[in-house]
Amino acid sequence: MSKVPSAGKKKRKPNKPKQNLSAAYVEKVKPKGEAFEVSDTGARGLILLVHQSGAKSWIMRFRRPSGKHAKLTLGSYYMDGSPGVP
């Protein structure tokens, strides 16, 4: 018998890479052909977004009281040591 996928099930996306997001790792991570996310192994829900241009942003993934997933951009990562606020 062959398996027929359920009509209501979504295909799962491949897992995001997980890494201990230390200062050294965040500074050395390089952009790829498109923007990508790296999840932190130490802080659940913390994500580093690396843009094509090389800009980096911090994102917090959480679940709303209604149960729906959401993302909140916390701010940019500046490699020059500035606090991330213009």
C-alpha positions as CSV (number, residue, x, y, z in Angstrom):
1,M,0.0,0.0,0.0
2,S,1.3,3.4,-0.8
3,K,0.9,6.3,1.6
4,V,-1.2,9.2,0.5
5,P,-0.4,12.5,2.3
6,S,-3.2,14.1,4.3
7,A,-4.8,17.0,2.6
8,G,-4.6,19.3,5.6
9,K,-0.9,18.7,6.6
10,K,1.8,21.2,5.6
11,K,5.2,20.2,4.6
12,R,7.8,21.0,7.2
13,K,10.6,23.4,6.4
14,P,14.1,22.1,7.0
15,N,15.4,23.0,10.5
16,K,17.3,26.2,10.9
17,P,20.9,25.8,11.8
18,K,21.5,26.1,15.6
19,Q,24.6,27.6,17.1
20,N,25.8,29.0,20.4
21,L,25.5,32.7,19.4
22,S,28.6,34.0,21.1
23,A,30.0,37.4,20.2
24,A,32.9,35.7,18.3
25,Y,30.5,33.6,16.2
26,V,28.2,36.5,15.5
27,E,31.1,38.7,14.3
28,K,32.5,36.0,12.0
29,V,29.3,34.7,10.4
30,K,29.3,35.6,6.7
31,P,26.3,36.4,4.4
32,K,25.2,33.8,1.8
33,G,23.3,34.1,-1.4
34,E,20.1,35.0,0.5
35,A,19.1,36.0,4.0
36,F,19.2,33.2,6.6
37,E,18.4,32.7,10.3
38,V,20.5,31.0,12.9
39,S,18.8,29.9,16.2
40,D,20.6,30.1,19.5
41,T,21.1,26.9,21.4
42,G,21.3,28.7,24.8
43,A,18.3,31.0,24.6
44,R,15.1,29.5,23.2
45,G,13.5,31.7,20.7
46,L,16.5,34.0,20.0
47,I,17.4,34.2,16.3
48,L,20.2,36.0,14.5
49,L,19.1,37.1,11.0
50,V,21.9,37.6,8.5
51,H,21.0,39.6,5.5
52,Q,22.5,39.4,2.0
53,S,24.2,42.7,2.5
54,G,25.9,41.4,5.7
55,A,23.7,43.4,8.1
56,K,22.6,41.3,11.1
57,S,19.5,41.6,13.2
58,W,18.3,40.0,16.4
59,I,14.8,38.4,16.4
60,M,12.7,36.9,19.2
61,R,10.3,34.2,18.2
62,F,7.4,33.6,20.5
63,R,3.8,32.4,20.7
64,R,0.9,34.8,21.2
65,P,-1.8,34.0,23.9
66,S,-4.0,32.9,21.0
67,G,-1.4,30.2,20.2
68,K,-0.2,31.8,16.9
69,H,3.6,32.0,16.3
70,A,5.0,35.5,15.9
71,K,8.5,37.2,15.5
72,L,9.6,40.5,17.0
73,T,12.7,42.3,15.7
74,L,14.8,43.4,18.7
75,G,17.4,45.4,16.9
76,S,20.4,45.5,14.7
77,Y,23.9,44.1,15.5
78,Y,26.6,46.7,14.9
79,M,30.1,45.3,14.6
80,D,31.7,48.7,15.5
81,G,30.7,48.3,19.2
82,S,27.9,50.9,19.1
83,P,24.8,49.9,21.1
84,G,22.5,49.4,18.1
85,V,20.5,52.6,18.6
86,P,21.0,55.4,16.0
